[in-house]
Amino acid sequence: MAAPGKCPVKRRLAAIVAAHVLLLSQGLLSLAAYAQQQADKLARVGVLTNAPLTPEHPYEALRQALRDLGYVEGKNITFVPKSAQGNVDLFPELARELADANVDVMVVAGDQGLRAAKEATTTIPIVALLCDMPDHLMASISRPGGKATAVSCMSTDLAAKRVQLLKELVPALVNIAALYNPGDLRAASEYKQVQEAANSLDLQLRAYEASSATEIEKAFALMAGDHPQALVIFGDVLMNVNPKMLADLTLRNRLPAIYPQREFVDMGGLISYSASLTGLWRRAARTWSKF
């Protein structure tokens, strides 16, 4: 039996210990709540692109540009990237996944990406990266309406200039080839411009179609037998996904070629004439930061 007078002391000690345990528990709960609040503050950027997300993908320029603007991954921003791996048929499903993930904004590449994003959500802001703005998807860049806006460049309307540059590069040029994807909605317009430019320079033009990587290789096999002196490569999703293959094939066939974007030259191509895709992704960071 405890001696008289000691029980109150034990009770006081127990009360002090209990109070400290309660304070510690409250502190841990507060820290957990604070951590959750910080996590909730992370801006979630959904990214939808066709090309594989390799370290060479222009998407890395978006991440770097946002870092330059003070957005640190894991601290105040996080990315939810999705790639169709060259299969544009996957765009609708991937766009729905981003919408279901409740991202704060979608950054999408190409008109197929924009179309899929607009079908997947009517509430999430969309920043599209486009060359040659499709009127049916966005009436105006300055006043796009709805939740979508775009960072754009000109490509198709530069087709004639690419032919002229090839002629300057190869003064003895007599015949040229054009490689395009027949599934690209802009191919007909671009081909018309290339044909008119070739006629004005007294050049013979022959076209080659490719709607897959395998068909690109087959087209170059045909060119090897036809012996064109130079090649114009049209810009579209298929070509943009395979810059390294195209640069290697033109080098292997000793075929001077002009490409639609600078990234083809970065992969070993000879010359390009248009905007830089990397630059578009970098500009998208500033557009997004205004939301």
Protein Blocks (a to p, Z undefined) as FASTA:
>chain_A
ZZehklmmmmmmmmmmmmmmmmmmmmmmmmmmmmmmmmmmpccdddddfbdcdfklmklm
mmmmmmmnopaghklgccddddeehpaklmmmmmmmmmmnopabdcdehjklmmmmmmmp
ckbccddddehiafklombfklngpjbdcddddfklmmmmmmmmmmmmmmmbmbdcdddd
fkbmklmmmmmmmmmmmmmnopacdddddfbfklmmmmmmmmmmnopabdcddddfklmm
mmmmmmmmmmmnopacddfbfklmmnopabdcdddfklmmmmmmmmmmmZZ
